Amino acid sequence: MQNLKLTDLIDIGILQKIQDSFSEYTHMASLIADENGVPITNGSGFTRFCMDLTRNTELGYIGCMECDRMGGVNSLKTGKPSVYQCHAGLCDFAAPIIVDGLYVGSIMGGQILTKPLDENHIRAKAAEYGIDEQEYLNAAREVHMKSESDVLEAANFILKLAEILSEMAYNNYQALKASRSLEKAACSQASYIIDMNSELHKNIKNWIYMAGCIADSEDIGQIRKIISTFISEGQQFLSSIEDTVEFAKMTDGEIELVEEEYSVREAFEKLIDDEELADVGKINLCVDENVPAKMFGDTGRISQAVIKLLQRMKGIAPDGELLLSVFCPHCSYAAELEIRIGTTEQVTSMEEITEANNSFKNKNKYINVRDLDDIAMTVTGRIIKQMHGTISAVKTEKSGIEFVIKVPQLAVSEE
């Protein structure tokens, strides 16, 4: 991450469009700079006082970069937009762009006045920077006056934009990391890598289009809706990439089980609240009374498998509520944990059952990128097999389809 720049994660054209839109919407200047305060976009709505005069001098430009850097840093420390007076006497504000906990840049606005111009300060700066005093004064008198409430509103808006850019950059960073891991795991398959790059290209083109819609819109509600779609699609594709990387690791034997004592009910209650299941709707959990209070096994891997099956079931039956039932039909020191995932919606297609079972049993060492939707099921099948369990999709009278996992565990307590 240390070697990556903001422009490695978000196309500079997108940054420029978002910045231009902010400036047009607020009638204030705007700029995006890197972590050192060096501009990475062309200034939007810049005043003649700043662009043509102050930044055109060596000392003035150094002062601008330092203000730009400190504005983002101060906002990072407080968690609020930083509103400050720049070295030349104008009011500016800034918010940081954060990726994976690292400060990679800031987005700034301002170049306005909130109180009458201090002409003595302008004269002193003109002498310091070697600018004609009268020309500097005339340019300063052209700067717009805004109320403090207008500035605070714009500063909060720019903080939201910074949060959006941070989320975009983080998702792209995660996708880039996963993509690099995938390339390393499948370096011998040139055709696979080409297909994956093609899939990435298709998604990125769609994201650029959505970013353009953000830049062209002044409707905050519409912007939020597009951003929500943007993030959702990015997370879905990132999940597919992560599943592919997991598959590659498994084919090379890189799978590790972490077994520990866990509370069964607490584990499944925590599972259904997982953020990955935020979009699947209501999940009805039923833990049979015969299930031991505590068991010993890899609850993390079990949860991973169950989450993927719940997501798949929601895709099969989007209008139904999900049913998650936990049993222990053979309970002694060595127990069998049985997990059933169903739905309240009637599903009659046998094709879904056949496809799911084929995915669980996929024995191919390599896969095609067109099979991304099935990779999650293949990964799930291999996880359960690694734990010496079984997994299958079965026909039922109630819903038409049900996923069944049976995994041997150690019963720690039957209280």
C-alpha positions in Angstrom: 0.0 0.0 0.0 2.9 2.3 0.8 3.9 2.4 -2.9 0.4 3.1 -4.2 -0.8 6.6 -5.0 -4.4 7.8 -5.1 -4.2 8.0 -8.9 -3.3 4.3 -8.9 -6.6 3.5 -7.3 -9.0 6.1 -8.8 -8.8 7.3 -12.4 -7.6 10.9 -12.5 -10.5 11.7 -14.9 -13.0 10.6 -12.3 -11.3 12.7 -9.6 -11.4 15.7 -11.9 -15.1 15.3 -12.8 -16.1 15.0 -9.1 -14.0 18.0 -8.2 -15.4 20.1 -11.1 -18.9 19.2 -10.1 -18.3 20.3 -6.5 -16.9 23.6 -7.7 -19.8 24.3 -10.0 -22.4 23.4 -7.3 -20.9 25.5 -4.6 -19.3 28.3 -6.7 -16.1 27.8 -4.7 -12.7 26.7 -5.8 -11.7 23.0 -5.4 -8.5 20.9 -5.7 -7.4 17.3 -4.9 -3.8 16.9 -3.7 -1.7 13.9 -2.7 -0.4 13.2 0.8 2.3 15.8 0.4 -0.1 18.6 -0.7 1.1 18.4 -4.3 -1.9 18.9 -6.7 -3.0 15.8 -8.7 -5.9 17.5 -10.5 -6.3 20.8 -12.2 -7.8 23.5 -10.0 -11.6 24.0 -10.4 -13.0 27.5 -10.1 -9.7 29.0 -9.0 -9.6 32.8 -8.4 -7.1 35.0 -10.3 -5.7 35.9 -6.9 -4.6 32.3 -6.3 -4.0 30.7 -9.7 -2.4 33.6 -11.6 -0.6 35.4 -8.9 0.0 33.5 -5.6 0.7 30.0 -7.0 2.8 31.6 -9.8 5.5 32.5 -7.3 7.9 30.1 -5.7 7.2 31.1 -2.1 3.5 31.4 -2.7 3.3 27.9 -4.3 5.2 26.4 -1.3 2.8 28.1 1.1 -0.2 26.7 -0.8 1.1 23.1 -0.8 1.8 23.3 2.9 -1.7 24.7 3.6 -3.2 22.0 1.4 -1.3 19.3 3.3 -2.0 20.5 6.8 -5.7 21.0 6.0 -6.1 17.3 5.2 -3.9 16.2 8.2 -5.8 18.4 10.6 -9.1 17.0 9.4 -7.7 13.5 9.8 -6.9 14.2 13.4 -10.3 15.6 14.3 -12.5 13.5 12.1 -14.2 16.7 11.0 -13.7 19.0 8.0 -10.8 21.4 8.6 -11.7 25.1 8.0 -8.8 27.4 8.1 -7.2 30.7 6.9 -4.6 30.0 4.2 -1.2 31.8 4.2 -2.5 34.4 1.7 -5.5 35.3 3.9 -8.3 33.4 2.3 -10.7 30.9 3.9 -10.2 27.3 2.8 -11.4 23.9 4.0 -10.2 20.3 3.5 -11.0 16.7 4.2 -8.7 13.6 4.1 -8.8 10.6 1.7 -8.0 7.5 3.6 -7.2 4.0 2.2 -6.7 1.0 4.5 -5.8 3.4 7.4 -3.3 5.4 5.4 -3.6 9.1 4.4 -3.2 9.3 0.6 -4.4 12.8 -0.1 -7.1 15.4 0.5 -9.9 17.2 -1.3 -10.1 20.9 -0.7 -12.4 23.9 -1.3 -12.5 27.6 -0.6 -10.6 30.6 -1.9 -13.2 32.8 -0.4 -13.6 35.5 2.3 -15.8 35.3 5.3 -14.8 38.8 6.7 -13.7 42.1 5.1 -10.4 41.9 3.3 -7.3 42.7 5.3 -5.5 44.9 2.8 -2.4 45.4 4.9 -1.9 41.6 5.0 -2.3 41.5 1.2 0.3 44.3 0.8 2.7 42.5 3.1 2.3 39.2 1.1 2.7 41.1 -2.2 6.1 42.3 -1.0 7.1 38.9 0.4 6.2 37.1 -2.9 7.4 39.7 -5.3 4.0 40.5 -6.8 2.9 44.0 -7.9 1.0 45.4 -4.9 -1.8 47.1 -6.7 -2.4 44.1 -9.0 -2.5 41.8 -5.9 -4.9 44.1 -4.2 -7.2 44.3 -7.2 -7.2 40.5 -7.5 -8.0 40.1 -3.8 -11.0 42.4 -4.1 -12.4 40.1 -6.7 -12.6 37.2 -4.2 -16.2 36.3 -3.3 -17.5 36.8 0.2 -19.5 33.9 1.8 -21.2 33.5 5.1 -19.7 31.2 7.8 -22.8 29.0 7.5 -22.2 28.6 3.7 -18.6 27.6 4.4 -19.6 25.0 7.0 -22.2 23.5 4.7 -19.7 23.3 1.9 -17.0 21.9 4.2 -19.4 19.1 5.4 -20.2 18.3 1.8 -16.6 18.0 0.9 -16.1 15.7 3.9 -18.8 13.4 2.4 -17.1 13.5 -0.9 -13.8 12.5 0.8 -15.5 9.6 2.4 -16.9 8.4 -0.9 -13.5 8.7 -2.6 -11.9 6.8 0.3 -14.5 4.0 -0.1 -13.9 3.9 -3.9 -10.2 3.8 -3.5 -10.4 1.1 -0.7 -12.6 -1.1 -2.8 -10.2 -0.8 -5.8 -7.3 -1.4 -3.5 -8.8 -4.6 -2.2 -9.7 -5.7 -5.7 -6.1 -4.9 -6.8 -4.7 -7.0 -3.9 -7.0 -9.9 -4.7 -6.2 -9.7 -8.4 -2.4 -9.8 -7.7 -2.8 -12.8 -5.5 -4.9 -14.5 -8.1 -2.3 -13.8 -10.8 0.4 -15.4 -8.6 -1.7 -18.4 -7.9 -2.6 -18.9 -11.5 0.5 -17.6 -13.3 0.7 -20.7 -15.6 -2.8 -19.9 -17.1 -2.4 -17.1 -19.5 -5.9 -17.5 -20.8 -7.4 -17.3 -17.3 -5.6 -14.1 -16.5 -6.7 -12.6 -19.8 -10.3 -13.5 -19.1 -10.1 -12.0 -15.5 -8.6 -8.8 -16.8 -11.4 -8.6 -19.3 -13.9 -9.0 -16.5 -12.2 -6.3 -14.5 -12.1 -4.0 -17.5 -15.9 -4.5 -18.0 -16.6 -3.7 -14.3 -14.3 -0.7 -14.2 -15.9 0.8 -17.3 -19.2 0.5 -15.6 -17.9 2.1 -12.4 -16.4 4.9 -14.5 -19.7 5.5 -16.1 -21.4 5.6 -12.7 -18.7 8.0 -11.4 -19.5 10.2 -14.4 -23.2 10.2 -13.4 -22.1 11.3 -9.9 -20.0 14.1 -11.4 -22.8 15.3 -13.7 -25.5 15.3 -11.0 -26.3 18.0 -8.4 -29.1 15.9 -6.8 -27.6 14.7 -3.5 -30.2 11.9 -3.3 -29.4 10.6 -6.7 -25.6 10.8 -5.9 -26.1 8.7 -2.8 -28.2 6.2 -4.8 -25.5 5.8 -7.5 -22.8 5.5 -4.8 -24.8 2.8 -3.0 -25.0 0.9 -6.3 -21.4 1.5 -7.0 -20.2 0.1 -3.7 -22.6 -2.8 -3.8 -21.4 -3.9 -7.3 -17.8 -3.4 -6.2 -18.2 -5.5 -3.1 -19.9 -8.3 -5.1 -17.1 -8.4 -7.6 -14.5 -8.3 -4.9 -16.3 -11.2 -3.2 -16.0 -13.2 -6.5 -12.3 -12.4 -6.8 -11.8 -13.5 -3.1 -13.6 -16.8 -3.8 -11.4 -17.3 -6.9 -8.2 -16.7 -4.8 -9.6 -19.1 -2.1 -10.1 -21.7 -4.9 -6.6 -21.3 -6.2 -5.2 -21.7 -2.7 -7.2 -24.8 -2.1 -6.0 -26.4 -5.3 -2.4 -25.9 -4.1 -3.2 -27.3 -0.6 -3.2 -23.9 1.1 -6.1 -24.3 3.4 -5.8 -24.2 7.1 -8.4 -25.1 9.8 -8.4 -23.3 13.1 -10.3 -25.4 15.6 -11.4 -24.1 18.9 -14.2 -24.3 21.5 -17.2 -22.3 20.7 -20.8 -21.6 21.8 -23.0 -23.0 19.0 -26.0 -20.6 19.5 -23.7 -17.6 19.9 -21.8 -18.5 16.8 -24.9 -18.8 14.6 -26.5 -15.6 16.1 -23.3 -13.7 15.2 -23.3 -15.3 11.8 -26.7 -14.1 10.8 -25.7 -10.5 11.8 -22.6 -10.6 9.5 -22.4 -7.6 7.2 -22.0 -9.9 4.2 -25.7 -10.9 4.8 -27.0 -7.4 5.1 -28.8 -7.6 1.7 -30.4 -11.0 2.1 -33.3 -9.9 4.3 -34.7 -11.8 7.3 -33.1 -15.0 8.4 -35.1 -17.3 10.7 -32.6 -19.2 13.0 -33.6 -22.4 14.8 -31.1 -24.2 17.0 -32.5 -27.6 18.1 -32.6 -28.2 21.8 -30.5 -31.4 21.4 -27.5 -29.4 20.0 -24.7 -29.2 22.6 -24.2 -25.8 24.1 -20.5 -25.9 23.2 -18.6 -27.7 20.5 -15.0 -27.9 19.3 -14.3 -27.2 15.6 -13.5 -24.5 13.0 -16.5 -22.2 13.5 -14.9 -19.6 11.2 -14.9 -22.1 8.2 -18.4 -23.3 9.1 -19.6 -19.7 9.1 -17.9 -19.0 5.8 -19.7 -21.9 4.2 -23.1 -21.1 5.7 -22.9 -17.4 4.6 -22.2 -18.4 1.0 -25.1 -20.9 1.0 -27.5 -18.3 2.5 -26.4 -15.9 -0.3 -26.9 -18.5 -2.9 -30.4 -19.5 -1.5 -31.4 -15.8 -1.6 -30.4 -15.7 -5.3 -32.5 -18.8 -6.0 -35.6 -17.6 -4.0 -35.4 -13.8 -3.8 -38.9 -13.3 -2.5 -38.7 -15.8 0.4 -37.3 -15.5 4.0 -34.3 -17.6 4.7 -34.4 -20.6 7.1 -31.3 -21.6 9.0 -31.8 -24.7 11.1 -29.1 -26.4 13.3 -29.4 -30.0 14.6 -27.2 -32.6 16.2 -28.8 -36.0 15.3 -25.8 -38.1 16.6 -24.7 -36.6 19.9 -22.0 -38.2 22.1 -18.4 -37.2 22.6 -18.1 -37.3 18.8 -21.1 -35.4 17.4 -22.4 -34.6 13.9 -23.5 -31.0 13.4 -26.2 -30.8 10.8 -27.0 -27.4 9.2 -30.0 -26.9 6.9 -30.5 -23.8 4.8 -34.0 -23.4 3.2 -36.5 -20.7 2.2 -40.2 -19.9 2.7 -40.5 -19.5 -1.1 -41.5 -22.5 -3.1 -38.8 -23.4 -5.6 -39.7 -26.1 -8.1 -36.7 -26.1 -10.5 -34.6 -29.3 -10.3 -32.0 -27.5 -12.4 -30.9 -25.5 -9.3 -30.4 -28.6 -7.3 -28.3 -30.3 -10.0 -26.2 -27.2 -10.7 -25.5 -26.7 -7.0 -24.4 -30.3 -6.5 -22.2 -30.2 -9.5 -20.6 -27.0 -8.2 -20.0 -28.6 -4.7 -18.2 -31.6 -6.4 -16.2 -29.6 -9.0 -12.9 -31.6 -9.3 -11.3 -29.4 -11.9 -8.0 -27.9 -10.8 -8.5 -24.8 -12.9 -11.6 -22.8 -13.7 -12.7 -20.3 -16.3 -13.6 -16.7 -15.3 -17.1 -17.2 -16.7 -17.7 -19.6 -13.8 -17.3 -16.9 -11.1 -20.9 -17.4 -9.9 -20.2 -21.1 -9.1 -16.8 -20.6 -7.5 -18.4 -19.7 -4.2 -20.2 -23.1 -4.2 -17.0 -25.0 -5.2 -15.1 -23.2 -2.4 -17.9 -24.1 0.0 -17.8 -27.8 -1.0 -14.1 -28.0 -0.5 -14.3 -26.3 2.9 -16.8 -28.9 4.1 -14.8 -31.8 2.6 -11.6 -30.5 4.3 -13.5 -30.9 7.6 -14.5 -34.5 6.7 -18.1 -33.4 6.2 -20.7 -33.7 3.5 -22.7 -31.0 1.6 -25.6 -31.4 -0.8 -28.6 -29.7 -2.3 -31.8 -31.8 -1.7 -35.4 -31.7 -2.8 -38.0 -31.0 -0.1 -41.7 -30.8 0.0 -41.9 -27.5 1.9 -39.7 -25.3 -0.3 -38.5 -27.5 -3.1 -34.8 -27.1 -2.3 -32.6 -27.2 0.8 -28.9 -27.1 1.4 -27.6 -29.6 3.9 -24.2 -29.6 5.6 -23.1 -32.4 8.0 -19.9 -31.8 9.8 -18.3 -33.9 12.6 -17.5 -31.9 15.7 -16.6 -32.7 19.3 -19.3 -32.1 21.9 -17.8 -30.1 24.8 -21.0 -29.7 26.8 -24.6 -30.8 26.6 -25.9 -28.4 29.2 
